């Protein structure tokens, strides 16, 4: 892969301003992969002459490049057109409640550098995002590049996002972030970048659709299980946000009106009863009650337990740990069955930190879902872990950036 040259002024904003047909060409290639001029003409239903003229201008401006030859249909092999990977850098930022993942990618979305670390989003957003910018600077330095080379940044955050302004609205886990101007803050450090902000689970769904098991599917659900529980919805090949961007906030569906009080102020929400902290709390209670030697030993060693510890215990055959995981999976599967009956997706993909605790959780979710959902809605349904694992968020952030980097005239 050719590397970008860290040259100031390598790209100006006018290069990223496209006519509608030019934008359609970019979208077609991003969705279908490298295409010939004839392929584009057929795909877009435009004349070969129109497409040839548009493509020529886009090659001149550096948006497209010829990428080898395609298969012959009886004559000369056609040249294939692809996005120019060297047009600029894009950055994907996945902010979780307890983690930060940042990836630097080329203009085709190929990850070049990546960094991951523990994090705490409950503090001041300016301090947190200042550190995010420092991490991006470090990745650029390791790549031999400069901030002016970044043309797009996609950010996922763990809370409800009003998409157009890119601000959080009443986020339960990070109240100090409400209304904070994430876009303009990052633009101060990366002035050439167009910044887009979305909910963290929505960008994970986007990543799954672009680069994971959801590629080629029109309708699916992505469930993230971590500190909280959320849902990203792909409908007709696009992320569905709802009227105000709140679609998919399934963690706050009530499953027990007499249950514990959630961060949102209501009682018995799914995430307060079945997410990572609930799994850890149940494990500590079982360890304290002498019901698990494994968990008691791990608690004595570390002073606290996590969902990962419960997964380790379950893998060793610990009865209490397996019961905790099955209980969590049953609650999640019950809500998931309702979503499936309502939406009838082709697939459900499960990710997030808690998804890594083993297949016992997936099995419990499947059993509860299939028991409660209708036969027709589950006849062809796939329920599986995301193959992207912990990279789903940054990959989604990269594609969020790529989809918003151009300005349509």
NORVENMO-V675115 format. One record per helix or strand. SS is the DSSP state (@ for helix, = for strand). FROM is the first residue (numbers start at 0). LEN is the number of residues. Records with the same first field share a line. If there is no record, write none. Layout:
SS=FROM-LEN  FROM-LEN
This chain:
@=12-4  19-13  36-8  47-13  124-19  146-3  174-3  181-8  199-12  249-3  269-5  275-13  292-10  306-9  318-25  352-5  358-14  374-4  388-16
==16-2  34-2  63-6  78-5  88-7  98-7  110-8  149-8  160-2  166-2  177-1  193-6  219-6  228-7  237-3  253-1  260-1  266-1  268-1  346-5  381-4  406-2
